[in-house]
């Protein structure tokens, strides 16, 4: 696994993906329309298609459409970062259903590790963050179409994604867990997934990893649906972030689930943006913001707040 991850890292570096000062690592994850409104800490959320949703309330309309129009009609010579600053808004897409990364609290406010990371990046750039929620595949479709400036949703760097998008430096490191019912003794390793039924968001790296070991993957919309299928016995296992499992069990201690196996290496989680010269200065600005947030201790603080441990640093520190 380590050799495979090193080859992947080398390929991505050759493709121009920015890793910052990190070593070889490997594997992370992964509705409905709504009126625009205000999210956590007064940050706006916007809905722009049938796959997107926003919290009810008041707020500016059509942020995603404006982002696309801004990309097409920005001032002559202005790149994406300059257009963002001219408009005063950074449009960030996320699912809003994946605790503790992006989710809604008991007051229906959009919260989570990625929400606060994005807010801090916006502060460093001197702009307001506009959040758009939608299903996994729709996040990248909106990024491709220019409706969003970036996706902040626990996205893992992979070779395939690196060919299509430019990534920020990593801001989180996570291992992938195989989660099964506590009485399951058939699955003890990733090799044991061969012929077994699993469930994950289609096109997520979890689904791809399960399929690479011969699993039969059922597509789902969100994490809750995945666990419902597992608890009902309709699937044998699911793959997800180790820390997501711990967060779920903290909220549902009586669910009778366990981790059957973990990847040896940690995944690199970063922020994808569109490739090209137009987005180059935005990527540099996001990297600088992440460096400042890390150096100030804010990234570690948010990690402890949402995960109970620091996932922002060297993954070996969690061994």
Secondary structure by P-SEA (a helix, b strand, c coil): caaaaaaaaaaaaaaccccccccccccccccccccbbbccccbbbbbccccbbbccccccccaaaaaaaaaacccccccaaaaaaaacbbbbbbcccccccbbbccccccccaaaaaaaaaaaaacbbbbbbbbcaaaaaaaaaacccccccccccccaaaaaccccccccbbbbbbbcccccccccccccccccbbbbcccccaaaaaaaaaccbbbbbccaaaaaaaaaacccccccccaaaaaaaaaacccccccccccccbbbbbbbbccccccaaaaaaaaaaaaaaaaaaaaaaaaaaacccccccccccccc
